[in-house]
């Protein structure tokens, strides 16, 4: 089977080695580890502004999803095969036992309808959330990916939708600057408007 677009071809055993190493990690409080594109990436939890934006988006999503049977979650492993991401937020069923991964270490990425990331400062954080994680989520077939980025020009909100797992891309991308609203086009949050209520300083 050919490698997916943008994934590094490697010995099939590498995925298992990384998986076992990831499971054995004992990180200090305030750090998290993910398996993205053939490596384990360790990053710190976000700063105050990161937390402010994460919680504003969570409250907006929760209000929109009220009565739908879906909830918003944070700091939980989203797993695809032997690869792991920890999105800042994701939407899933109220009972996450409905979408477990095989080993009970998180949730099955293919059953997650929406993920969101708040970009941290720095070029590597930008590449991780806007490039590597975008490919990861598209390869998992996650229908909607929302990115809030304080550090892109004067700040942008980007909504990716219509994933193509084989290509590792999203067919639709809408990006707007802070002060302009964007509407989520698909998935459980369809019709939700993200605007200045979320991105204000």
N, C-alpha and C positions, 0 to 999 in steps of 0.2 A: 504494500500500500504506500503510495507516495506521501511524502511529508506535506502537511498543510502549508499554505502560503505563509511565509515569514517565520516558520518554525525552523529551528536549527536541526538538520538531520543529525542523528546521533545513534550510538549503540542502543538497541532497545532496552538494554539493562540500565542505562543512565537514569531513565525515569524512575525505576525502582530504587536505585541508589539514592537519588534525591529525595524520594518519598520517605525512605527509612531514616535518612539523615534529618529531614524535617520533623518527623514524628519524635525523634530523640532530642530535639533542641529544647533547651531550658533557658529561655531568654529572660533578662531582667525586666521588671515591671516597666511598662511604658514603651515596649518594643513589640513588633510583630514580624512574622516571617511568612513569605509567600513563595510559591514555585511558579515562576513566569519565564517562559521561553528558555528552558534548559538551565536555569540557575535558581538558587534560593536567594531571594532579596529580603534583606532586613531593613526595616524603617521605623523611626520613632512615631509615636502617636502625635496627633496634630497640636498646634498652638491654640491659643484662646480664640482667635478669629476663625480658625478651622472648626472649632467646636460650636461657635455661634452659628456659622453657616450650615453646618450639619444638622443642628437642632431646629433651625428655622425650616429647612427643607423637610425634615421629619414631621414637624407639626403640620405643614401644608399638605403633605402626602396623607397623613393620618386623617385629616379633615376630609379630604377628597375620597378616601377609601372607606369612610364610616359606613357600616352596614353591609360591606361587600364580602365579608369573610376573610379579608386579607389584612395583614399588618405590616408594619415597617420594623426592620431589625438592624442592629448594629453589632460590630465586633464578633461576627460568626464566620467560620470558614465556609466558603463556597467552593465546591470541589468538582473537578472534571477529570476523570481518570486518575492519574497520579500528579495532577497539577492543582494548585490551591491559590485562590485570591481571597482577600478579606476586604470587601468593599466598605466604604464609609457607611452606606445604607443599602439595603435591598428590600424588595417586597416579596412576601411569601404568604402561604396560608397561616391562619392563626395558630394552628398546631403544626409545628415544623417536623413532627414525627411523620407527617404525610410525605415529606420529601427528603428522607435521609440519604446520605451517601452510604456506600457499601460497608464502611467500617465504623459508622456512627460518629465520625469526627467532625461533621458539619452537615451541609445540605447539598443535594445534587444540583449542580449548576444548570442542567438542562430543564429543571422545573422552576427556575427563578424567572419571573416575567420582567423585572426591572432592577437595575443597579444604579448607584450614583456614587461619584467620587468628588471630593472637594480637594483641589490641587494645592499641595504645599509649596512653599518657596523653593527655588533651585531648579537648575536645568534637568537634573536627573528625575526629580519629582514630576516635572512637566512631561518628560519623555515616558515615564512609567504610566501615568494616568491617561495621557492623550494619545500615546502610540502603543506601548506594549499591552496595557490593560484593555485598550479598545480592541486590539486583535484577539486577546484572550476571551473577552466577553462575546465577540462576534463568532469565534470558533465554537463557543459553547451554545450558540443559538439564542442568547438572551435577547428578547425582543426590543428592549429599550435601555439605552445607556445615557445617563445625564452627567455632564461634567460642569462644575462650577469652578471658574478659574479667576481668582483675584489678580493673577500675575500676567495674564495675557492682555497686552495693551492696557486699557483702563478697566479691564475686567470683562469676562465673557461667560455666557451660559450657552452650552452646546448640547443638543439632543440628537443622539444617533438612534436610528430605527431601521427595521427591515434588514436583519443580519443575513450574511451569506457565509455559513460556517466553512465551506470549502475554501473560499478565498480569504477568510479572516477579515472581512470588511463589512461595513454597513452601507446599504444602498442609499440611505437618506441621512443627511447631516444638515441640521439647522443651527447656526451659530449667530448669536446676537450680543451686542455690547450691553453692559449694565445701563439701565435706564430704559431699555427696550424689552418688551415682554415676548416670551416664546411659549407656544402651546405644545404640550406633549401629544403627538398624533396617534399613538397606538397603545395597546396594552391596557392594564388595569387603571392607569392614571390618565387615560385618554381624555383630552379636553382640559386638563389641569394647566393653568397659566402660571408660569414662573416669571416674576418681574421684580420691581424695586422693593416690594415687601420683603423679599428674601435677600437681595444683594446690597441693600442700603448699608452704609457704614455705621 
